[in-house]
Amino acid sequence: MKFFHVPTSPFARKARVVAAELGLADRLELVTVTLRDPASALLPFNPVGRVPSLEVAPGTVLSESSLISLHLDAEAGNKLLPAAGPARREALAREGRAQGFLDGVIAWLRETRRPADKQLAANLELETSRAGRCLDVFEREASAGTYDGAVDMAQVTLAIALDFVDRRLPGFDWRKGHPRLAAWFQRFNARPSMTATVPPA
Ligand SMILES: N[C@@H](CCC(=O)N[C@@H](CS)C(=O)NCC(=O)O)C(=O)O
């Protein structure tokens, strides 16, 4: 399956980690593409022009890291999410929170990259508040043992997001006040799926 990506994209990395955790990494034919480029090799396959994109059949290309991850999980027999019932609902809720946290820290990073006189304090406040609220919930879940069981999709997304913060927002000391989450992340970040997909500096 053609997997369109850029090595620095946390969303693409998330799908690659999911594939690795499912034992499907060898099925992904990695195609590195340019973004925001009218000549990008991705555009004939996906007009959205975002990565990750996964060609699952000739002419059928999936967008969105969570949908790609759900597809891969279904292919592998629902190993990263329960197939149905309340456990699936809860797992999807956690996945949505982790993805929302990742979206938020990316919005935060974008704001910090604007010229200092153009940065909107309201946007920075919005994103720091969002991140703080999410981290407090993740800490409670880590303390309650929510992440101690088998690896699931939400754990992958959360680990990718925390690693992204470490790399791109190093001034944000998210570990402060979140010791159980930090301990969980340290363990998760050592998994082969994570070490095999470390983005370039
Ligand atoms: N919600 C999407 C976000 C994907 C996304 O924004 N990817 C970025 C790279 S990190 C991208 O392709 N940007 C190019 C663009 O927006 O044109 C997902 O979860 O896959």
The ligand as an ORCA input file, in Angstrom:
! r2SCAN-3c Opt
* xyz 0 1
  N      -6.199     15.835     10.726
  C      -5.163     15.389      9.845
  C      -4.016     16.401      9.841
  C      -2.958     16.068      8.779
  C      -2.053     17.251      8.550
  O      -2.418     18.422      8.795
  N      -0.860     16.956      8.048
  C       0.060     18.034      7.719
  C       1.510     17.594      7.958
  S       1.856     17.426      9.680
  C      -0.085     18.362      6.256
  O      -0.196     17.472      5.441
  N      -0.040     19.663      5.920
  C      -0.111     20.112      4.563
  C      -1.286     21.009      4.306
  O      -2.028     21.337      5.240
  O      -1.476     21.381      3.144
  C      -4.686     13.983     10.273
  O      -4.921     13.595     11.437
  O      -4.125     13.256      9.447
*
